[in-house]
């Protein structure tokens, strides 16, 4: 993405030093830094790493972000809902926690565990986990819309407010929200999802105002079409719609058939495009308030 740094020079200083010293050791050279006494790899590994909590890491953007930030020298705390996804993340060398945005107890446990693991200093929170509830507004029952908001908005708020106090104490931190082009515009039959993202935009703008001067920055990423399992997941939630008794039944059947074929992939980018924006939001001295990813969002 134009203007977003993804160069190796953006790595944290301790990660760059570790890489250089590790490479030197592997070549059989003496470990040393100019001007200081030689130090051991054990000591290098004791350097405090910057830490990031990333939600929704089972697949797609979240998983790409977790692995990408780990490669850049960050200590990553990744979350997922299913035990098999937790095991998969741990197999990649990540610290993983079970998080269900719709469960207040799960949110509290994840926040506490991440802060303990980070010794009370979490540098970045990347709220990412979400799903899309398809359907016309008139066909979405209140409990279905409420579940969409629990997962995509209220859960994010609960986790964020539990992390903010530690960032305020440290006088620094980054809160990054993964929103959507549908937080900027809306289209038919995507109303429930779009409502949660419009709410998130207002929430983030307000939070940015209220955190001014605290050293805590708030950034929003607005992806357009990204190549993930999002369409497949939306298809599962389409079961909440009574297609047969809806005035939109013909449209639903046509759209469901298209979704089963994989949906419209025109203009899609890989999840790495969002990771690139996250890197800038997390590492830049001057993070942007908003990152527009993919052409439809920038148009």
C-alpha positions in Angstrom: 0.0 0.0 0.0 1.4 3.3 -1.0 3.1 5.2 1.8 3.0 2.3 4.3 6.5 1.2 5.3 7.2 -2.5 5.1 11.0 -2.3 5.0 13.3 -4.4 7.2 14.5 -1.1 8.8 11.1 -0.8 10.5 11.9 -3.8 12.7 12.3 -3.0 16.4 15.9 -2.3 17.4 16.2 -5.4 19.6 14.9 -7.6 16.8 17.4 -6.1 14.3 20.3 -6.6 16.8 19.1 -10.2 17.5 19.0 -11.0 13.8 22.5 -9.6 13.2 24.0 -11.4 16.2 22.3 -14.7 15.5 23.5 -14.6 11.9 27.0 -13.8 13.1 26.9 -16.8 15.5 25.6 -19.1 12.8 28.7 -18.1 10.7 30.9 -19.1 13.7 32.0 -15.5 14.5 32.3 -14.1 18.0 29.2 -12.4 19.3 29.9 -8.7 20.0 28.4 -5.3 19.4 30.7 -2.4 18.6 31.7 -0.5 21.7 30.4 -2.9 24.2 31.5 -6.2 25.7 30.4 -9.5 24.0 27.0 -10.7 25.1 25.4 -14.1 25.0 22.4 -15.2 23.0 20.6 -15.9 26.3 21.1 -12.2 27.2 19.9 -11.1 23.8 16.8 -13.1 24.2 16.1 -11.4 27.5 15.6 -8.1 25.8 12.0 -6.9 26.3 10.1 -7.5 23.2 7.2 -5.4 22.1 4.0 -7.2 22.5 0.7 -7.3 20.5 -2.6 -9.0 21.2 -4.3 -10.0 17.9 -7.9 -11.4 17.9 -9.5 -13.7 15.3 -6.4 -15.5 14.3 -7.8 -18.9 13.2 -7.5 -17.9 9.5 -7.3 -15.0 7.1 -6.2 -11.5 8.2 -5.7 -12.5 11.9 -3.5 -15.5 11.2 -1.5 -13.5 8.6 -1.1 -10.7 11.1 0.0 -13.0 13.9 2.7 -14.7 11.8 3.8 -11.5 10.1 4.3 -9.6 13.4 6.1 -12.6 14.9 8.5 -12.6 12.0 9.2 -8.9 12.7 10.3 -9.6 16.2 7.1 -8.9 18.1 5.9 -11.1 20.9 2.4 -12.1 19.6 -0.6 -13.1 21.7 -3.1 -14.6 19.3 -6.7 -15.6 19.9 -9.2 -18.0 18.4 -12.4 -19.7 19.5 -11.9 -23.3 18.6 -9.4 -25.7 20.4 -8.1 -26.9 17.0 -7.3 -23.4 16.0 -5.5 -22.7 19.3 -3.4 -25.8 18.7 -2.6 -24.7 15.2 -1.4 -21.3 16.4 0.7 -22.8 19.1 2.3 -25.1 16.6 3.5 -21.9 14.8 5.3 -20.9 18.0 2.6 -18.3 19.0 1.1 -17.8 22.5 -2.6 -18.4 22.0 -5.6 -17.7 24.1 -9.2 -18.8 23.7 -11.5 -15.8 23.1 -15.1 -15.5 22.3 -16.2 -11.9 21.8 -19.8 -12.8 22.8 -18.7 -14.2 26.2 -17.8 -11.6 28.8 -16.0 -14.1 31.0 -13.9 -15.2 28.0 -13.0 -11.5 27.3 -12.0 -10.9 30.9 -9.8 -14.0 31.0 -8.1 -13.2 27.7 -7.3 -9.6 28.8 -5.9 -10.8 32.1 -3.8 -13.6 30.6 -2.4 -11.3 27.9 -1.5 -8.6 30.4 0.1 -11.1 32.7 2.1 -12.6 29.9 3.2 -9.2 28.8 4.1 -8.3 32.4 1.5 -5.6 32.5 2.7 -3.8 29.4 0.8 -4.6 26.2 2.0 -2.3 23.4 -0.6 -3.0 20.7 -4.2 -4.3 20.6 -5.4 -5.4 17.2 -9.2 -6.0 17.3 -9.8 -8.1 14.2 -12.2 -11.0 14.9 -15.6 -10.5 13.3 -18.2 -12.1 11.1 -20.8 -10.9 8.6 -24.5 -11.6 9.0 -26.1 -11.4 5.5 -29.7 -10.6 4.9 -32.2 -7.8 4.4 -32.7 -5.7 7.6 -36.4 -6.7 7.6 -35.5 -10.4 7.7 -33.0 -10.2 10.6 -34.5 -11.1 13.9 -33.5 -8.9 16.9 -31.6 -11.7 18.5 -29.6 -12.2 15.3 -28.7 -8.5 15.0 -27.8 -8.5 18.7 -25.4 -11.4 18.2 -23.8 -9.5 15.3 -23.2 -6.5 17.6 -22.0 -8.7 20.5 -19.3 -10.2 18.3 -18.4 -7.2 16.1 -18.8 -4.3 18.5 -19.6 -4.8 22.2 -17.0 -7.6 22.6 -14.4 -5.2 21.0 -15.4 -2.5 23.4 -15.1 -4.8 26.4 -11.7 -6.0 25.5 -10.4 -2.5 24.6 -11.6 -1.0 27.9 -9.8 -3.7 29.8 -6.5 -3.0 28.0 -6.6 0.8 28.0 -5.6 1.3 31.8 -2.3 -0.5 31.3 -1.5 1.6 28.2 -2.4 4.8 30.1 0.0 3.8 32.9 2.8 3.2 30.5 2.0 6.5 28.6 2.0 4.7 25.3 0.2 2.1 23.2 -1.6 1.5 20.0 -5.2 0.4 19.5 -5.8 -0.8 16.0 -9.4 -1.6 14.8 -9.9 -3.7 11.7 -13.1 -2.1 10.2 -14.2 -2.4 6.6 -15.2 -0.4 3.5 -18.7 -1.2 4.8 -18.0 1.1 7.7 -17.7 4.0 5.2 -20.6 3.0 2.9 -23.4 0.5 3.0 -25.0 -1.8 0.5 -28.2 -3.8 0.5 -28.3 -7.1 2.3 -25.2 -6.3 4.3 -26.9 -4.0 6.8 -26.3 -5.9 10.0 -22.5 -6.1 9.4 -22.4 -2.5 8.1 -24.2 -1.2 11.2 -21.5 -2.7 13.4 -18.7 -1.2 11.4 -20.4 2.3 11.3 -20.6 2.0 15.0 -17.0 1.1 15.2 -15.9 4.1 13.2 -17.7 6.5 15.5 -16.4 4.6 18.5 -12.8 4.8 17.3 -13.1 8.5 16.5 -14.4 9.2 19.9 -11.8 7.1 21.6 -9.1 8.9 19.7 -10.4 12.2 21.0 -10.6 11.0 24.6 -7.1 9.4 24.6 -5.4 12.6 23.1 -2.3 13.4 25.2 -2.2 10.0 26.8 0.4 8.6 24.4 -2.2 6.0 23.3 -3.0 6.1 19.5 -6.1 4.8 17.8 -6.0 3.7 14.2 -8.6 2.2 12.0 -7.9 -0.1 9.0 -10.6 -0.2 6.3 -10.1 -3.2 4.0 -12.2 -3.7 0.9 -12.3 -7.2 -0.7 -9.6 -9.4 0.9 -9.0 -13.1 0.1 -10.1 -14.9 3.2 -12.7 -17.4 4.4 -15.1 -14.4 5.1 -17.6 -15.4 2.4 -17.7 -19.0 3.5 -18.3 -17.9 7.1 -21.1 -15.5 6.0 -22.7 -18.4 4.2 -22.9 -20.3 7.5 -24.7 -17.4 9.1 -27.2 -17.1 6.2 -29.0 -20.0 7.9 -30.5 -17.4 10.3 -32.6 -16.0 7.5 -36.0 -17.5 6.7 -35.4 -17.6 2.9 -38.6 -19.4 2.0 -40.9 -16.9 3.6 -39.0 -13.7 2.7 -40.1 -11.3 -0.1 -36.4 -11.4 -1.1 -36.4 -15.2 -1.4 -35.5 -15.2 -5.1 -32.5 -12.8 -4.5 -31.3 -14.9 -1.6 -31.3 -18.1 -3.6 -29.3 -16.5 -6.3 -26.9 -15.0 -3.9 -26.5 -18.2 -1.9 -25.7 -20.1 -5.0 -23.0 -17.5 -5.9 -21.6 -17.6 -2.4 -21.3 -21.4 -2.6 -19.2 -20.9 -5.7 -16.9 -18.7 -3.8 -18.5 -15.3 -4.4 -17.1 -12.3 -6.3 -13.3 -12.2 -6.2 -12.8 -9.2 -8.4 -10.3 -6.7 -6.9 -9.4 -9.0 -4.0 -6.0 -8.6 -2.3 -4.3 -11.1 0.0 -4.5 -10.6 3.8 -0.9 -9.4 3.7 -2.2 -6.0 2.4 -3.9 -5.5 5.8 -0.8 -6.7 7.7 1.2 -4.0 5.9 -1.2 -1.4 7.2 -1.0 -2.9 10.7 2.8 -2.8 10.6 2.7 0.9 10.0 0.1 1.5 12.6 2.1 -0.4 15.2 5.6 0.7 14.4 5.5 4.2 12.9 6.3 7.1 15.0 3.4 8.9 13.4 0.6 6.3 12.9 -2.3 7.4 10.7 -5.8 7.6 12.1 -7.1 5.7 9.1 -5.7 3.2 6.6 -7.6 2.5 3.4 -6.7 -0.9 1.9 -7.7 -2.1 -1.6 -9.0 0.1 -4.4 -12.7 0.1 -3.5 -11.9 1.6 -0.1 -9.6 4.3 -1.5 -12.0 5.2 -4.4 
